[in-house]
Amino acid sequence: MDIQLADVTIHVDKNIGSEERSGIEEVLRDIDGVVSVHNPIEAGHLFLVEYSPEKTNSHDLLNAVTGKYGHGELVGL
């Protein structure tokens, strides 16, 4: 079985605290198809998400973040 995964980086424009960062991570992890979420402490405004494109897509991931936390954007697309 060959599993295809994709990566996307979501940039959140505002400074966010640890509680809000945890909330964003939780929102992303709750999406079916998300394999991992990484939010480095030194770049707290960036969320690196690995996901199965058969189950979700980058725009759904972005919409989940912006729907709950306001502005965000996809990086590198």
C-alpha distances in whole Angstrom, upper triangle without the diagonal:
4,6,10,13,16,20,23,26,29,33,35,39,41,41,40,40,38,38,37,34,33,33,31,28,28,28,25,23,24,22,19,16,18,17,20,23,26,29,31,35,36,35,35,35,31,28,25,22,18,16,14,15,14,16,19,21,23,26,25,25,28,30,29,31,34,34,35,37,38,37,34,33,29,30,29,28
4,6,10,13,17,20,23,26,30,32,36,38,39,37,38,36,36,35,32,31,32,29,27,27,27,24,22,23,21,18,15,17,15,18,21,23,27,29,33,34,32,33,32,29,26,22,20,16,14,12,13,12,15,17,18,21,24,23,23,26,28,27,29,32,33,33,35,36,35,32,30,26,27,25,24
4,7,10,13,17,20,23,26,29,32,34,35,34,35,32,33,31,29,28,28,26,23,23,23,20,18,20,18,15,11,13,11,14,18,20,24,26,29,31,29,29,29,25,22,19,16,12,10,8,10,9,12,14,15,17,20,20,19,22,24,24,25,28,29,30,31,32,31,28,26,23,24,23,22
4,7,10,14,17,20,23,26,30,32,33,32,33,31,32,30,27,27,27,24,22,23,22,19,18,19,17,15,11,12,11,14,17,19,22,24,28,29,27,27,27,23,20,17,14,10,9,6,7,8,11,12,12,14,18,18,17,20,22,22,23,26,27,28,29,30,29,25,23,20,20,19,18
4,7,10,14,16,20,23,26,28,29,28,29,28,28,26,24,23,23,21,18,20,19,15,15,17,14,13,9,9,8,11,13,15,18,21,24,25,23,23,23,19,16,13,10,7,6,5,6,9,10,11,11,12,15,15,14,17,19,19,20,23,24,25,26,27,25,22,20,17,17,16,16
4,7,10,13,17,20,23,25,26,26,27,26,27,25,22,22,22,19,17,19,18,14,15,17,14,14,10,10,10,11,12,14,17,19,22,23,21,21,20,16,14,11,8,6,5,6,6,10,11,10,9,9,13,13,12,14,17,17,18,20,22,23,23,24,22,19,17,13,13,13,12
4,7,10,13,16,20,22,23,22,24,23,24,22,19,19,20,17,15,17,17,13,14,16,14,15,12,10,10,9,10,11,13,15,19,20,17,18,16,13,10,7,6,4,6,9,9,13,13,12,10,8,12,13,11,13,16,16,16,18,20,21,21,22,20,16,14,11,11,10,11
4,7,10,13,16,19,20,20,22,21,22,20,17,18,18,15,14,16,15,12,14,16,14,15,13,11,12,11,10,11,12,14,18,18,15,15,14,10,8,6,5,7,8,11,11,15,14,12,9,7,10,11,9,10,13,14,13,15,18,18,18,18,16,13,10,7,7,8,8
4,6,10,13,15,16,16,19,18,20,17,14,16,17,13,12,16,15,12,14,17,15,17,16,13,14,12,10,9,10,12,15,15,12,12,10,7,6,4,6,9,11,14,14,18,18,15,12,9,11,13,10,9,13,14,12,14,17,17,16,16,14,10,8,6,5,7,9
4,7,10,12,14,14,16,17,17,15,12,14,14,10,11,14,13,11,14,16,15,17,16,13,15,13,10,10,10,12,15,15,11,11,8,6,5,6,8,11,13,16,16,19,18,15,12,9,10,11,8,7,10,11,9,10,13,14,12,12,10,7,6,5,6,9,10
4,6,9,11,11,15,16,17,14,12,15,15,11,13,16,15,13,16,19,18,21,20,17,19,16,13,12,10,12,14,13,10,9,6,5,7,9,11,15,17,20,20,23,22,18,16,12,13,14,12,9,12,13,10,10,14,14,12,11,9,5,5,6,6,10,12
4,6,8,8,12,13,14,11,10,13,13,10,12,15,14,13,17,18,18,21,21,18,20,18,14,14,11,13,14,14,10,9,5,6,8,11,13,17,19,22,22,25,23,20,18,14,14,15,13,10,12,12,9,9,12,12,9,8,6,4,7,9,10,14,15
4,7,9,13,15,16,13,12,16,16,13,16,18,17,17,20,22,22,25,25,22,24,21,18,17,14,15,15,15,12,10,7,9,12,15,17,21,22,25,25,28,27,23,21,17,17,18,16,13,15,15,12,11,14,14,10,9,7,6,8,11,12,15,17
4,6,10,13,14,11,11,15,14,13,16,18,17,18,21,22,23,26,27,24,25,23,19,18,14,15,15,15,12,10,7,11,13,17,19,22,24,28,28,31,29,25,23,20,20,20,18,15,16,16,13,12,15,14,10,9,8,9,11,14,15,19,20
4,7,10,12,10,10,13,14,13,15,18,18,18,21,23,24,27,27,24,25,22,18,17,13,14,12,12,10,8,7,11,13,17,19,23,25,29,29,32,30,27,25,22,22,22,20,17,19,18,14,14,17,15,12,12,12,12,14,17,17,20,23
4,7,8,6,6,10,10,10,12,15,15,16,18,20,21,25,25,22,23,20,16,15,12,13,11,12,11,7,7,11,12,16,18,22,24,27,28,31,29,26,24,21,21,21,18,16,18,16,13,14,16,13,10,12,12,12,15,17,18,21,23
4,6,5,6,9,10,11,12,14,16,17,18,20,22,26,26,23,24,20,17,15,12,13,10,12,12,8,10,13,14,17,19,23,25,28,30,32,30,27,26,24,24,23,20,19,20,18,15,16,18,15,12,14,15,15,18,20,21,24,26
4,6,5,6,9,10,10,12,14,15,16,18,21,24,24,21,21,18,15,13,10,11,9,12,12,8,11,13,13,16,18,21,23,27,28,31,28,26,26,23,24,23,20,19,21,18,15,17,19,16,14,16,17,17,20,21,21,25,27
4,5,5,6,9,10,11,12,14,15,17,19,23,24,21,21,19,15,15,12,14,13,16,15,11,13,15,14,18,19,22,23,27,28,30,28,25,25,23,24,22,19,19,20,17,14,16,17,14,12,15,17,17,20,22,23,26,28
4,5,5,6,9,10,11,12,14,15,17,21,22,19,20,18,14,14,12,14,13,15,14,10,11,13,12,16,17,20,21,25,26,28,26,23,23,20,20,19,16,16,16,14,11,13,14,10,8,12,13,14,17,18,20,23,25
4,5,5,6,9,10,11,12,14,16,20,20,17,18,15,11,10,8,10,10,12,11,7,8,10,9,12,14,17,19,22,24,26,24,21,21,19,19,18,15,14,16,14,11,13,15,12,10,13,14,13,15,17,18,21,23
4,5,5,6,9,10,10,12,15,18,19,16,16,13,11,11,9,12,11,15,14,10,12,12,11,13,14,17,18,22,24,26,23,21,21,19,20,19,15,16,17,14,12,15,16,13,12,15,17,16,18,19,20,23,25
4,5,5,6,9,10,11,13,17,18,15,17,15,12,13,11,15,15,18,16,13,13,14,12,15,14,17,18,21,23,25,22,19,20,18,19,17,14,14,14,11,9,12,12,9,9,13,15,14,17,18,20,23,24
4,5,5,6,9,10,11,15,16,13,15,13,10,11,10,13,14,16,14,11,10,11,9,11,11,15,15,19,20,22,19,17,17,15,15,14,10,11,12,9,6,10,11,8,8,11,12,11,14,14,16,20,21
4,6,5,6,9,10,13,14,11,12,9,6,8,8,11,13,16,14,11,12,11,8,10,9,12,13,17,18,21,18,16,16,15,16,14,11,12,14,11,9,13,14,12,11,14,15,14,15,15,17,20,21
4,5,5,6,9,12,14,11,12,11,9,11,11,15,16,19,18,15,15,14,11,13,12,14,14,17,19,21,18,16,17,16,17,15,12,13,14,11,10,14,14,11,12,16,17,16,18,18,20,23,23
4,6,5,7,11,13,10,13,12,10,13,13,17,18,21,19,16,15,14,12,13,12,14,14,16,17,19,16,14,15,14,14,11,9,10,11,7,7,11,10,8,10,13,15,14,16,16,19,21,22
4,5,6,9,10,7,10,9,7,10,11,15,17,20,17,15,14,13,9,10,8,10,10,13,14,16,13,11,12,11,12,10,7,9,10,7,7,11,12,11,12,14,15,13,14,14,16,19,19
4,5,8,9,6,8,7,7,10,12,16,18,21,19,17,17,15,11,11,9,10,10,12,15,16,13,12,13,13,15,12,10,13,14,10,11,15,15,14,15,18,19,17,18,17,19,21,21
4,6,9,8,10,10,11,14,16,19,21,24,22,20,19,18,14,15,12,13,12,13,15,16,12,12,14,14,15,12,10,13,13,10,11,15,14,13,15,18,19,18,19,19,21,23,23
4,6,6,9,11,11,15,16,20,22,25,23,21,20,18,14,14,11,11,9,10,12,13,9,8,10,11,12,9,8,11,11,8,11,14,13,13,16,18,19,17,18,17,19,21,21
4,6,9,11,13,17,19,22,25,28,25,24,23,21,17,16,12,12,9,9,10,10,6,7,10,12,14,11,10,14,14,12,15,17,17,17,19,21,22,20,20,19,21,23,22
4,6,9,11,15,18,21,24,26,24,23,22,20,16,14,10,9,5,5,7,8,5,6,9,11,13,11,10,14,15,13,15,19,19,19,21,23,23,20,20,18,20,21,20
4,6,8,11,14,17,20,23,21,19,19,16,12,11,7,6,4,6,9,11,8,8,9,10,13,11,9,12,14,12,13,17,17,17,19,21,21,18,18,16,17,19,18
4,7,10,14,17,20,22,20,20,20,17,13,11,8,5,5,7,11,12,11,11,12,13,16,14,12,15,17,16,16,20,21,20,21,23,23,20,20,18,19,20,20
4,7,10,13,16,18,17,16,17,14,10,8,6,5,7,10,13,15,14,13,14,13,16,15,12,15,17,15,15,19,20,19,19,22,22,19,18,17,17,18,19
4,7,10,13,15,13,12,13,10,7,6,5,7,9,13,15,17,16,14,14,13,16,15,11,13,16,13,13,16,18,17,16,19,18,16,16,14,15,17,18
4,6,10,12,10,10,11,8,6,5,6,9,12,16,18,21,19,17,17,15,18,17,14,15,18,16,14,17,20,18,17,19,19,16,16,15,14,16,18
4,6,9,7,6,8,6,5,6,9,12,15,19,20,23,22,20,19,16,18,18,14,15,18,16,13,16,19,17,15,17,17,14,15,14,14,17,19
4,5,5,6,9,7,8,9,12,14,18,21,23,26,25,23,22,19,22,22,18,18,21,20,17,19,22,20,18,20,19,17,17,17,15,17,20
4,5,5,9,9,10,12,15,18,21,25,27,30,28,26,25,22,24,24,20,20,23,21,18,20,23,21,19,20,20,18,19,19,18,20,23
4,6,9,9,12,13,17,19,23,27,28,31,30,28,26,23,25,26,22,21,24,23,20,22,25,23,20,21,20,18,19,19,17,19,22
4,5,6,9,11,14,17,20,24,25,29,27,25,23,20,21,22,19,18,21,20,17,18,22,20,17,18,17,14,15,15,13,16,19
4,6,8,11,14,17,20,24,25,28,26,24,22,19,20,21,17,16,19,18,14,16,19,17,14,16,15,13,14,15,14,17,20
4,7,10,13,17,19,23,23,27,25,22,20,17,18,19,15,13,16,16,12,13,16,15,12,13,11,9,11,12,12,15,17
4,6,10,13,16,20,20,24,22,19,18,14,16,17,13,12,15,15,12,13,17,16,14,14,13,10,10,10,9,12,15
4,6,10,13,16,17,20,19,16,15,12,14,14,11,10,14,13,10,13,16,15,13,15,13,10,10,10,10,13,14
4,7,10,14,15,18,17,15,14,11,14,14,11,11,15,14,13,15,18,18,16,18,16,13,12,10,10,11,13
4,6,10,12,15,14,12,11,9,12,12,9,10,14,12,12,15,17,17,17,18,17,14,13,11,11,13,14
4,7,9,12,12,11,10,10,13,13,10,13,16,15,15,18,20,20,20,21,21,17,16,13,14,14,15
4,6,9,8,7,8,9,12,11,9,13,15,14,15,18,19,20,20,22,21,18,17,14,15,16,15
4,5,6,6,8,10,13,12,11,15,16,16,18,20,21,22,23,24,24,21,19,17,18,18,17
4,5,5,5,8,11,11,11,14,15,16,18,20,20,22,23,24,23,20,18,15,17,17,15
4,6,8,11,13,12,13,16,17,17,20,22,22,24,25,26,26,23,22,19,21,20,18
4,7,11,12,10,11,15,15,14,17,20,19,21,23,24,24,21,20,18,20,21,19
4,7,8,7,8,11,11,11,14,16,16,18,20,20,20,18,17,15,17,18,16
4,6,5,7,9,10,11,13,15,15,17,19,19,18,15,14,12,14,15,12
4,5,5,6,9,10,11,12,14,16,16,16,15,12,10,8,10,11,10
4,5,5,6,9,10,10,12,14,15,14,13,11,9,8,12,13,11
4,5,5,6,9,10,10,12,14,14,14,12,12,11,14,16,14
4,5,5,7,9,10,11,12,13,13,10,10,9,12,15,14
4,5,5,6,8,10,10,10,9,7,7,7,10,13,12
4,5,5,6,8,10,9,9,9,9,10,14,17,15
4,6,5,6,9,10,11,10,11,12,16,19,18
4,5,6,6,7,8,7,9,11,14,17,17
4,5,5,4,5,6,8,11,14,18,17
4,6,6,8,10,12,14,18,21,20
4,6,9,10,14,16,19,22,22
4,7,8,12,14,17,21,21
4,7,10,13,16,20,20
4,7,11,13,17,17
4,7,10,13,14
4,6,10,10
4,7,7
4,6
4
